[in-house]
C-alpha cells in the first residue's frame, strides 16, 4: 500500500512546489503562533483592568481622530473663488 509521491501525482503536475508551500506555511504559522503566545504570556503579568484601560485609551484616540478627520473641510474651489474676486 506504500506508494511513492511520483506514483500518486501526475508527472506534469507541480506537486513538489505545492507540498513545499504547505510545509512552509505550516512552519510560518507555527513560528507566528509561538511568538503570539509568548507575547500574550507576557501580557498576563499585567492585570486585566490595566489591559482594558490601555485598550480604552487607544479606542478614545481612534474615535477622536476619526471625529477630527470628519470635520476637516476640503474645498478645492475655495482658492479659485478668492483669486477671481
N, C-alpha and C positions, 0 to 999 in steps of 0.2 A: 504494500500500500504506500510505501515511501516513494515519492516522485521528486525529481529534480525540478527546479523552477523553470528551466528551459522546456521541459515536457508539459508543464501546466499552462504556460503562456505561449501565445503565438510568437514565432521568431521575429516578426516585423514590429511587434509591439515594444514600447519603451518601458517595460516593467521594472528595469533596474532603476531608472530615474524616478519612477513612482514610489518604489519601496524606499529609496534613499530619501525622498522628500517626506515620507511618512515617518521614518526614523528621525530625521532632522527636526520635524515638527514635534515629535514626542519628546525629544531631548530638550528642545527650546521651551516647551511648556513645563517640563519638569523643573528646569532651572528657574523659570519665572515663578512657578508656584512655590518653590523653596524660598526664593527671595521675598515674596509677598508674605509667606508665613513667618519668616524671621522678622520682617517689618512689623507685622501685627503683634507678634510676641513682644516686641519692644514697646508697642503702644499699650499693652496691658499693664505696664508698670505705672501708667497714669491712671487716675480714677476715671470712671465713666462720666462723671459730672464735668471734669476738665475737658474731656474729648468733646462732649456736647457743647460746651462753651466755645471752644475753638471753632467748631462747626457753625455755631450761630454767628460768630464774628464774620466768617467767610460768607455766610449766607447774606448777612446785612450788607457787606461790601458789594456783593454781586447785585443785590436789589437796588442799592443806592446808585451804583454805576449804570445800571440799565435805566433807572429813572432819570439820571442826568443826561444820558445819551439820547433819551426820547425828547428832552426839552431843547436840544441844540437845534437852532434854526439854520437850515441850509437853503438860502435863497440865491440862486445862480444869477438872476436878473437884477439883483439889488445894485450891484456895481454899475451896470449898464444904464439904469434909470438915472442914477446920480450923475453920471458923466453926460447924459443927454440934456439934463436940465440947465 
